[in-house]
């Protein structure tokens, strides 16, 4: 009788271990499904955000086109390029105003064309020379 109790206990331990393995497998599978669902949700969110940005840009382009056409019609002798240059300069100044309005901004604008590198180097040299004279 003592041996049969030990056998039953041993079988119970084996069955418990098998159930624990099955539970661990099921838990891992559930975590995998959750990760997949999170990734799918994130991908869908980014896709929809991209669509929103694309629609916003399209609206901006449509508005600019309408503005250029209206300005060209109302001001004789102006070309679409003249109007776009004016719009770009206006946007540049608006951007500079926004950056300057924030007391915590620390932006540096650096021209990046081929000729600009030589000009920047000269400006830095001149600045250092003037600073050393003070």
N, C-alpha and C positions, 0 to 999 in steps of 0.2 A: 504494500500500500504506500509505503514511503517513496518507492521508486515511481509509482504512477503519479504522485503529487509533484515530484520533481519534473517528470516528463510533461505534465500539464502546465507547470510553471514555465518551463523552457519553451513549449509551444506558444504559450501566451506572450512571452517576451518576443519570440520570432514574429508572431502576428502583429504585435504592437510596433515593432521596428518596421515591418512592411507597410503598415498604415502610416507611420511617420514619414517614410520615404515617399509614399503616394501623396501625402499632404504637402510635403516640401515641393514635389513636382508640380502639383496643382497651384501652389502659391507662386512659384516661379513663373508658371504659365500666365497667371492672372497679372503679375507685375509686367510681364512682357506685353500683354494686351494693353495695359494702361499706358506704357511707354509709347507703343505704336499709335494709340488714340491721341496722346498728347502731341506727338510729332505730326500727325495728320491735321490736328486742329491748328497747330502753329503754322504749318505749310499753307493751309486754307486762309488763315489770318493774313499772312504775308502776301498771298496772291491777291486777296481783296484790297489790301493796302496799296499794292502796286496798281490795281485797276483805278483806285481813287486818285492816285498821283497822276496816272496817265490822263484821266478825265480832267483833272485840274489843269494840267499842262495844255491840253487841247483847248480848254476854255480860254486860257491866257493867249494862246496863239490866235484863236478866233477873234478875241477882243483886240489884239494888236493889229491884226489884218484889217478889221473894221475901222480902227482908229487911223491907220495909215491911209486907207482909201478915203475916208472922210476928210482928213487933213489935206491930202493931195488935191482933192476936188475943191476945197474951200480956199486954199492958198495957191494961186497960180505960180508956176515955175519951180515947185518943189517936187523932188522925186521921192520914191519910196525909201531909197537909201538915206536921204536927208532926214526923213521922219524917223527912221529906225535909229540913226545916229543920235538924234535928239532924245528919243526914248531911252537909249542905253545910257546916255549921260545923266538923264534924270534919275534912272534907277541906281546909277553909281552914287549920286549925291544922296539919294534916299538911304542907301545902304550905309554910307559913311555917317549920316546923321544918326541912324539907329545904333551904330557901333559906338559913336561918341556919346550918346545919351546914357549909356550904361557905365556906371562908375567902376565896375569890376571887369570891364573888357580889357583884354591884353592881346590885341590882334596886330599883326605886322603884315602889311601888303608889300609884296616883292614882285616886281616885274619879272617875267620869265622868258622873254624873247632872247635870241642870241646876242643882239647888241646891248641888251639891258644888263647882262652880266658884267660887261666891261664898265658900264656906267655905274653900277652898284659898287664895284670894286673901287672906282675913283671916288665915289661919295664916302665910302668907309675910310679910305686913306685920308681924304680931306678932313673928315670928322675927327680922326685920331690926331692929325697934325694940329688942328685947331684946339683940340682938347689939351694937347701937350703944351701949347703956348700959354694956356691960362694958368 
